[in-house]
């Protein structure tokens, strides 16, 4: 029996609708932070073209903040690259964790998916992938709206950020930490969550005060992964054969 084209179109439309719906709260959370980044980068001496090119090609808010901040301090380029790698290394882990959910994707789609992979995209797809397959139509509709919102908000910050003044005065500097905290809490029902969280937070705090930023991000992530791996129960051969 041939697949029903109407049913396929309906399914794709539903996936796109889900992606846009799930991305909307993310857009509302990152847009102010993106505006602040545009204003901050201008204040650090970058041109509008440099800012927009960096945002379009790097697309990683935390590492871009670190990069621009270090550039303003005349730090050697190798130190900047190392700091960006430390902050963004978690995306390597995200990519590895999502690979099992991207099996239906074509090779070029996987490359595009990994480029567009950011923290909220990973958290949302990991949760959705636990109960249903991740389709390209869902993934890229979600990613597209976040990417477009990021670039447009950057442009607003570049053009009008100087009118805003100190972002901390408006509490905008708290938006992203609060947003990341909500993503973490979304995994609270996963096995061993309290222990993984405790190990990650403790290691991150110790590293922050002992070594400094941005290494606390990477080390905290590794501590959480190591704790989860040590506490996980290996699957026996007999269990695999009866699965």
C-alpha positions, 0 to 999 in steps of 0.5 A: 500500500502506498503512503497517503500523501495527504496524511504525510503532509498533515503529519509534517504540518503537525511536526512543524507546528510542534516545533514552532510552539516549543521554540516560542518560550525559548525565543522569549527567553533568549531575545533579551539576552541576544539584544544585550550581547549585541550592545555589549559587543559594540561597546567592546569595539566590534563593528556591526558586521563583525558581530553579525558574522560571529553570531551567524557562524558561531551561534553560541551565546555563552562562548560569544560573551567569553570571546568578546569579553577577552578580546576587549582585554587584549588576551592572546588569540590562543587563550581566546580559542581555548576559552571558547573551546572550554565553554562550548565543549558541552556541545560535543556531548550534546551531539553524541547524546542526540545521535541516536535520535537523528537516525532518520536524518540524511547526512547533510541534515545531520551536519546542519542539525549539529550546527544549529544544536544549542542548549534548549534544542538539546534539552527539548529534543532529548525530552521529546525523543524519549517518547516519540521520534525526532523528525527533521521537520520538527527539529529544523522548524524549532531551530530556524525560529531560534536562529532567526530570533537570535540574529534579529535580536542581535541586530536590535542590540547593535542598533539600539543597545546604547539606549538601554543602559546597564542591562543589570539594572533591568534584571536582564542579566538574570534571564539566561541563568534562570532559563538554564536552571529551568532546563536542568529542572526539566530532567528532575524525574530522570534516575539519579538526577539529584546525585548527578546535579550535586556532583556537577554543581559542587565541582563547578563551584570548586573549579570556579573559585580554584581555577576560574571561568570558563573552566568551571562549565566544562569540569562541572559537566564532566563531573555530572557525566562521570557520576551518571556513568559510575552509578548506571547499571550495565546491561547484562548479556542475557538481558540483551539477548532477551530484549 
